[in-house]
């Protein structure tokens, strides 16, 4: 072999290796693969226990699922039975519908986090069953498959072709009588690298397929192969609103259960496609005749059925509203048409002993109270129809609030209600506005949004707004890139908890602010007078 030919072979080898290594460096290893998802936090009112159940992400299958259960002040010690149940058919594994792994969690008398680990043997839709010996909550969740996307496959195939053709082209250049024949595999090598680089660069701009669980009803097929071309092409994921009915009855002063039945407004079928929204499947707001608020999280007992356990402190009518998010249907605030009634008890039942509400509005811009040993001051800006009103609760003087349901604070509001009304529940049930606003803590600078406002007009979310407020403390930043938000073990927020809401109608409003401190959910009742303002 001549010196010139050897030199050409070396140049070809070096150039090919340089191009191949440079292309590998440019191409991401996971161009467009679906994320494994973040942790799932679900609040559950299981009997008399108010729990937060956290399902940690499953990174590989087979693999472990860690379940953390957060208890709060007043939660009774005892055992909870956990079981995971696959809901999709798979011919290669045991039949769905039967538990594949079980565990027992021992809850202590001290509020905090208690854990267990279960083994997951397949991807797809699952249910986590949580039982206390009397009732069982069934929480749907999805175990994702680590799927290679089509662009990523092209990246790997292109590099494989280039890697194979590189030594072939060098060998031909060294052995063939005419070294020009080496250009044929060399051209194939360049084409393979071009395909890999193009696929890697374009993959970032290609949309992900519809996601099982959040956009599609999850099945084994669409979880294990979300890129399958056999799936129907859907561009509109919207679904009808939900109708809410109440079944069962309760008696004042006695623990009792009743069911919420969710119905599709277009078909009358049961609604069983709720998503975890703000760390719960259903946020149930119950207002009693004396104005006491219960913020509960009913347990799912079957398709479209959620069970509520509570002890109503007094007889009479109770107002009831449920906030939920349907897959493809968005967030909805749904009212039971007439609420529900607690029957009188044969024994005497003392009226509900609730804290006297703070009064704000007009010239009263600040009021203070002490709740469970916590000093709380509530301040408000001028409350006028059509203008953003910022209401700030100062809880203590240190940044030690815990995120509850994914937020630093919650503000529930209803109104206008008649002045001096005795039956507050009836007034709230008939009020035109029923809203639920959130606070992520004080913002770092003016103009940043620290609250997400949602108002319900006639039971629905008709108005959404974003508010800005500046205060002391740390802002709860939303998670990014599949990260999980801080859980209730992180006590680092507050003491200022601002909310901003634009009231559409003047009059007297009933408000309740809720925050968590030392694993205790504090509820601060308020009465706010909203002025009419100037007519335009």
Steps between C-alpha positions, in 0.01 A plus 500: 500500500642839401578772745239725342228237537592440864486873561156519343379214720625672811333824398173317428514315833577812702236706320236231544573460869497877549163539329352205688617623841390857427154380398469287812584804708234707326219245536318464833473144632128533575377721223127484552426223746202551726574603855461247775291757685521649845375389839122495545354649819135422582310625806248251640240536775506133604247473778600743774857515370610783272796357310731603220613198298811551288581251224866540410596462137580155367824530302515147360280192466531263676579737782386640834214740568554695819183623666529774764200581719493837677280526809376816669419611851219287638562203271446179691780245519438161341559285196428570135502217246648584159461300179583573136266363235572499123199612296616418145508158333840344426519141377859453619429588865244405766146614421401857590261580780681310775764653729857425396667652808382589850644682801393630840577849630506561874381853573635646820338751730744775392414693182749442223593266217464120502615284209479166326640352178319280248640317198367596157528231232362672190426839344145615441197621699486402867299559815640550848255367759531654847284339770446576867303183576164665437529677167737488202618793288596416142747740339566461125853562371719412203837324499676623184713297264846628407422542130744581220348755264517462119751789462720343766489168316614677182789653695615159617449333160685778318798477733497121475509516119778760509700295748475188284580675172804687633730194528350364175600814311849495651542131412392561140733796471788285619424182303319606183696568182305821450467686829211699356276202587546604864280803431192276479499382866642837601196665343274262690684587819446872438131434424460304827658784697281755319186301589608477867582869531182606320284276719670629815456865400138464389392287796503799734228671294283195441196474730465213742225249429179527705593409855319207666349612827497873434351507147399142422327240711800280590524146368787252490535560124525879504727502807749247362491642144376861499642552149293221344341601170207269571363742758222736390618848412326741737535876486217597736533349848213699652229324696161610633448656843416293807168477683519440875237314701497392865386159624449401861411686816669607822382584849632798692749416772572150369774383262347417166576430135341615179600459136574748226393371158667663198304489174600599147269786400488386136448123537385433856784251544717485810801730495817307582769711334590749772856628520695586811450876525674696775590174674150349507249331274211695655513806725169505689397824672222466759355802683277444804202704623720695744768574240756229581703376201614144438754450220490125432642263240257214437635153430433331167313176563409412141451650153333839545436451875674680785424445866488781758536430872424779744327588823259787449497705822146635461181418313391690194601568146865489393638668189718277286739569212759277333809612310640244257684462172379264232738351244460734205226695679703751698444613857135515604330628813175309529225558754247252626171662406356513853796397715400239758314488829611366838204350682436600862636270765276363773760613750571868539775628270689811599545763228832500322765680702683684223730799522333837458586635153724801454328799337671695220392754242430869489727675749594170664815390320650273767384257769674250727418180685666208675423152364636187671773710657596667170476877472346592165453844346303547179541816291315607188525768237190695399229250406313644203311324221706454186835582659754245624485464878803360682434321829810404699507271801801534729539176696744543787828673433720221358520318168385160618178435308467170313356460149158341519348357183795641307442861612608722787144623553139455391222758493140382466238769444124512450258785457342738498298375797220688680598719794426346837393164358457221753522203260838565341505171311178582315633844411828355376325230297294765320782752457601591142877484570681205652876518447819322604822701473857386567813667630853388431639747750630855462659588168855619474420816306197705393332363192573135569193292559466338840139388488279309265141611522201300392143614547191290467193665352195281557727214593745522210843657446404798286776737595870454539752763606857536604598726787825652620594571856824571682561375851740331735605141458585247232299439186407142415641453151317261268691188396668484158639227276319217675619599846273450798375792713591526869282283722359569844826416675645831371409773753658804337225735378314804622439675728322718241246317282346734238197441278369722221145478374273727293148495645234525226204593725475732798374391839602290799722197439586208723869406474717227650881504489679167549870441569700216656738535793646220713289248305185688607269657242386839632172645370443874547139616437444851363220733401592747225289793384552574131398850386320574177754750366447755225264433212653525155 
